[in-house]
Amino acid sequence: MKRIAIVEDEAAIRENYKDVLQQQGYSVQAYANRPTALAAFNTRLPDLAIIDIGLEDEIDGGFSLCQSLRAMSSTLPIIFLTARDSDFDTVCGLRLGADDYLTKDISFPHLVARIAALFRRSELVGAAPEENNLLERGPLAIDGNRMQVTWDQQTIELTVTEFWMVHALAKRPGHVRSRQELMTEAKIFVDDSTITSHVKRIRKKFLAADPNFECIDTVYGMGYRWDSLA
């Protein structure tokens, strides 16, 4: 049974989400604040975490918790579920490593569908290894079995969403991939600005390994392209 952690300081909301997810067959652990959640995660990580940003007296406690979780696991699916709907908060959440950013006006069926989509992708991490699942483009190497990306033999730590976006771009160098195509490949359902934020974060991670990295081209009005000749 998949284990979901909910970190939400409002008791009524926390219990409401917990009940709905348990009805879907998930095992759910709920926490009211960052320290309690972090103590539990240090003992055992959940299979997926849903985090509010403001947690009791910590206005950005969820951001801090996301950073801690991402340091523990680069592949754990993390969803922000919050009332804060500004672009600034959305970009911050995604840059900190969250795989999805949702606001609390989302319907329960929609939330459950997003969770199921993230689980489908994360399950590929534990799938039986297959042969010939390596993709190489110059200094870039993608191991689809291990969901690992290296650039010039340096490991690039990507979230699950970022991994599939890089895979989608690199498997067809020179081809423009629209934001909708990237969403489909990554099995996420977000707006265009969120895809843009993901791409910015991917570029930043490659640039940290190679300051001369410039293989992801922005094709204005169309999407993005992997340029192996850059």
Beta strands, then each sheet from edge to edge (+ up, - down):
strand 1: 3-7
strand 2: 27-31
strand 3: 48-51
strand 4: 78-82
strand 5: 100-103
strand 6: 134-137
strand 7: 140-143
strand 8: 148-151
strand 9: 154-156
strand 10: 176-177
strand 11: 216-219
strand 12: 223-226
sheet 1: 2+ 1+ 3+ 4+ 5+
sheet 2: 6+ 7- 8+ 9-
sheet 3: 10+ 12- 11+
end
